[in-house]
Amino acid sequence: MEEKRTEYSLTWTVTDEMTAKRIGSAGSKILSTPNMVALMEDAALELAKDYLEEGQTTVGAEIHCRHLAPTPVGMKVTATARLRSMERRKLWFDIEVNDEKGKCGEGSHLRIIVNSKAISEKAANKAENS
């Protein structure tokens, strides 16, 4: 049986499209909080894949984060997700974000394991009935 990872790191380079200025914040050319959250979620999503069976996916259900320091355009930023616990269909992750100068964010994230086909059908039904 293949051993499952309990930690996964994902690195992005901050671009102009990921800045606070682009989303209407008064911030300068630094990584926006929504983009930091997206990086955190993507790292957890990749790690969650190790725990899925055929026909399953995960959906994000909850995220808590603290944006601790600015990361400028051009700098690399890495989110490291660690699986804290797994309870039936719930996967809890602790996530730390570091740029090239140190820690810049932290948080926790909950992903729920769902049937891929069922979630697509629910979304399609909602779209038809709106």
C-alpha positions as CSV (number, residue, x, y, z in Angstrom):
1,M,0.0,0.0,0.0
2,E,1.3,3.4,-1.0
3,E,2.1,5.7,1.9
4,K,0.1,9.0,1.9
5,R,1.7,12.3,2.3
6,T,0.9,14.4,5.3
7,E,2.5,17.6,4.0
8,Y,2.6,19.4,0.7
9,S,4.2,22.7,-0.4
10,L,3.3,24.8,-3.3
11,T,5.3,27.8,-4.6
12,W,4.1,30.7,-6.7
13,T,5.9,33.8,-7.9
14,V,3.9,37.0,-7.1
15,T,2.8,38.7,-10.3
16,D,1.0,42.1,-10.9
17,E,-2.3,40.1,-11.3
18,M,-1.9,38.9,-7.7
19,T,-1.6,42.3,-6.1
20,A,-3.8,44.1,-3.6
21,K,-3.9,47.1,-6.0
22,R,-5.6,45.0,-8.7
23,I,-8.6,44.1,-6.5
24,G,-9.2,47.7,-5.5
25,S,-7.3,47.8,-2.2
26,A,-5.2,50.8,-1.5
27,G,-2.2,48.5,-1.1
28,S,0.9,48.8,-3.3
29,K,2.4,46.0,-5.5
30,I,2.1,43.3,-2.9
31,L,0.4,39.9,-2.7
32,S,-3.3,40.3,-1.9
33,T,-4.9,38.4,0.9
34,P,-7.4,36.7,-1.5
35,N,-4.4,35.4,-3.6
36,M,-2.6,34.2,-0.4
37,V,-5.8,32.3,0.5
38,A,-6.0,30.8,-3.0
39,L,-2.4,29.6,-2.6
40,M,-3.2,28.1,0.8
41,E,-6.3,26.3,-0.6
42,D,-4.4,25.0,-3.6
43,A,-1.7,23.5,-1.4
44,A,-4.4,21.7,0.7
45,L,-6.3,20.6,-2.4
46,E,-3.2,18.9,-3.8
47,L,-2.5,17.2,-0.5
48,A,-6.1,16.1,-0.2
49,K,-5.8,14.2,-3.5
50,D,-3.8,11.5,-1.7
51,Y,-6.9,10.6,0.4
52,L,-9.4,10.3,-2.4
53,E,-10.9,7.2,-4.0
54,E,-12.0,6.9,-7.6
55,G,-14.9,9.3,-8.3
56,Q,-14.2,11.6,-5.3
57,T,-13.1,15.2,-5.1
58,T,-12.9,17.7,-2.3
59,V,-14.6,21.0,-1.8
60,G,-13.4,23.9,0.4
61,A,-15.8,24.4,3.3
62,E,-14.0,26.8,5.7
63,I,-10.8,28.8,5.8
64,H,-9.2,30.9,8.6
65,C,-6.1,32.9,7.8
66,R,-3.9,35.6,9.1
67,H,-1.9,37.7,6.6
68,L,1.2,38.6,8.6
69,A,3.6,40.5,6.2
70,P,3.7,41.9,2.7
71,T,5.2,40.0,-0.2
72,P,6.3,42.1,-3.2
73,V,5.8,41.4,-6.9
74,G,8.6,39.1,-8.2
75,M,9.2,37.3,-4.9
76,K,8.4,33.6,-4.4
77,V,5.8,32.6,-1.8
78,T,5.2,29.1,-0.6
79,A,2.3,27.6,1.2
80,T,2.9,24.4,3.2
81,A,-0.2,22.4,4.1
82,R,-0.1,19.8,6.8
83,L,-2.9,17.3,7.4
84,R,-3.9,17.9,11.0
85,S,-6.8,15.4,11.2
86,M,-9.2,13.4,9.1
87,E,-12.7,12.5,10.4
88,R,-14.9,10.6,8.0
89,R,-15.2,13.0,5.0
90,K,-13.6,16.0,6.7
91,L,-9.9,16.9,6.2
92,W,-8.5,19.6,8.4
93,F,-5.2,21.3,7.4
94,D,-2.9,23.7,9.1
95,I,-1.1,25.9,6.6
96,E,1.9,28.2,6.8
97,V,2.9,30.7,4.2
98,N,6.5,31.9,3.8
99,D,8.1,34.2,1.2
100,E,11.8,34.5,0.6
101,K,12.3,36.6,3.8
102,G,10.2,34.5,6.2
103,K,6.7,33.8,7.5
104,C,4.0,35.9,6.0
105,G,0.8,34.0,6.6
106,E,-0.8,31.2,8.5
107,G,-4.2,29.5,8.9
108,S,-6.4,26.4,8.8
109,H,-8.6,25.0,6.1
110,L,-11.4,22.4,6.0
111,R,-12.0,20.3,2.9
112,I,-14.9,17.9,2.6
113,I,-14.7,14.7,0.4
114,V,-17.6,14.5,-2.0
115,N,-18.7,12.4,-4.9
116,S,-17.5,14.2,-8.1
117,K,-20.6,13.3,-10.2
118,A,-23.0,14.3,-7.4
119,I,-21.5,17.7,-6.8
120,S,-21.6,18.4,-10.6
121,E,-25.2,17.4,-10.8
122,K,-26.2,19.6,-7.8
123,A,-24.5,22.6,-9.4
124,A,-26.2,21.9,-12.8
125,N,-29.6,21.6,-11.1
126,K,-29.0,24.9,-9.3
127,A,-28.1,26.6,-12.5
128,E,-31.2,25.3,-14.3
129,N,-33.5,26.4,-11.5
130,S,-32.2,30.0,-11.2
